[in-house]
């Protein structure tokens, strides 16, 4: 752990990562790399990763912070405040981990398949737009294992109170594990058309989901080529540009190119998620979720597997996991339903081993440890 004076103030995020990495690998030596500025930039991100890789003291690393969308970075590039080679620089640095045998994980994001991105600037106003063509650059980099989100089965009655802090959603049920997208709340919104007007804070809840889609800034990596489901997709429009739920939209099919992400997924929905210990006055335990809590658990699992006697470091997961997922005895369970299984845009693809809502799916880690060479 570096000098605490260099911390950027995101202690809750830090607590969450360390607690849940430690919960999976309780005997691991966890190192936390801090940035002075809590707002990630290309420079401080590169500095943090370079420090970690040059020290070479960790066998797995996880990041919960991104660099923003490709639209944002291209805007900065156009305004000459960001090098036009930012993608190349990022690739070179992150490839160092693969060369050193470090497993590298990154949270795929929590705003679904078509998050808001910057479409332009008018005076002092930023113009936002939803676009599947604007992807988070760090989370979909070809040199990281991108971790998406799922929702576990649950059933809960949230009641109908519209008091401050309440979520008057009535009875909500999810029958089986699915890709993380809040469209399972749509029946509550459809049955009560005025609900969002009564409780506007529900909009922020409705817009949550695991990141996933296509990074068109880079070509499809070799490890993803010829894998069923890669560069094809099923999708539905679940949200309007004003963040309003869309009901009963048609399933569309298509093809695309670039780096498909995420690679794997785990529970990330705060509805079925976690509690982190973070003393704040009278509150010590805070409910939490997000792919940023799933990613450190993946890194911790890699550390556990690495600790097996006589085991070599797993290193960069992606080349092997796509091969293993295509075998009959796969350690992955794809979530391929086309209904009740979305990241608010992409859904499953029937009969494939990959989809952009949850990647290769969930992981049987015991089987992965057995098959991974």
Secondary structure by P-SEA (a helix, b strand, c coil): cccccccccaaaaaaaaaaaaaaaccccbbbbbbbccccccaaaaaaaaaaaaaaccccbbbbccccccaaaaaaaaaacccccaaaaaaaaaaacccccbbbbbbccccccccccccccccccbbbbbbbccccccccccccccccbbbbcccccccccccccccccccbbbbccccccccccaaaaaaaccccccccccccccccbbbbbbbcccccccccccccccccccccccccccccccccbbbbbbbcccccccccccccccccccbbbbbbcccccccccccaaaaaaaaaaaaaaaaacccccccccccccaaaaaacccccccccccccccccccbbbbccccccccccccccaaaaaaaacc
